[in-house]
Amino acid sequence: MRGLDTSEAPDRRAPSIAYPALPGATEPRPLDKLIGTTHAQVLTELSAPLATGELAERLHLSPSTGSYHLQVLHRAGLVRRTRQVFYHNVRADWEARSQARP
């Protein structure tokens, strides 16, 4: 049995997988580049106070992932928490955001 003639084959490369860009994909917003897409989405959703679970549901995140992102933004001073009976509502702190700009 004869082997395959590889004399004209291109140089051997590591296997790779390429995915096409999503239709309608756009350049990330400056805020996305600064703090990451999910953190930016969280801040955008918090134009009005929301409960943590409601925010996670809107962004299709697990409750623990939503809580994690809120914790990061709270520690950075970009969101404020308020408690109403059993619920913690969170809202964007726009004043802190405007002061954080260079």
N, C-alpha and C positions, 0 to 999 in steps of 0.2 A: 504494500500500500504506500502510495506517495504522500509525502507531507504537503502542507499548504505552503505555497511560495509567498514568503513575507518580504521579499527583497524590495518591493515597491510600497510597502505599508508605511504609514507615518510612524514617527517615533512613539515608543510605548509610553503611555501616560497612566496616571492613577485614575481609576474609574470615578466618574462624578455624575451627579444628577442635577439637571437644571429645570427650574420651574418657570413658566411664563409669568409675566407680571399680571396682576389682577386687572381686569378691564376697568377703566376709570380710575386706576391708582394715580394718586397725585403726589407731589413733593410734600414731605412732612412740614407741618406748620412750625414756625420758630419755637413756640412753646413746647411742641413735641420733641424737638431737638434738645431743648434745654433740660426738661424734666422727664422726658419719656412719654410715649403715646398714651399709656394707660393713666398715668398721673394727670396728663392734660385732659383726657376725657373725663376723669373724675371731677376736676375743677370746673370744667364746662357744664357738667350736669348739676353742679351745686349752685346754680343761679338762684335757686330757692332751697330752703332747708329740706333735707331728706333723711329718713331713717337709713341706717347702714344696710339693712337687708333690701330695702327698696332701691337704693343706689346700686347694689350688687346685681340685682335682678335687671335693672335697666341696661347695665353694661354687659350682661351675660357673663358675670363672674360668680364664682362660688362666694358664699358669705365670708369665709375666712380670707379669701384673696381681696375682696372689697375692703374688709377691715384692715388688712395689712397696708393697702395703699392709703387709706385714710390716716392710719397711724403715722406713716412717713410724712404726709402732708401736714398733719397736726404738729409734729415735732419741728417741722420747718416753719411753723407759724402761718401757714397758708389756709388753714381751715379752723373753724371754731366749733366746739361741741356744746350743745345744750341738752338738758335732760327734762323730759316731760313725762311724768309718771314712770312708766317702765321703759320708755323709748329714749334713745340717744339720737337726737337730730344733729346733723352736721351741715354746715354751710361754708361756702368759700369766704375767706376774709379778704375782700377786695382791697381794703386799706393796706393790709400787709403786703399784698401783691404789688401795689403801686409803689410802695416804699422799697421793694426789693429790686426794682429796676436800677441799672447803673446810671 
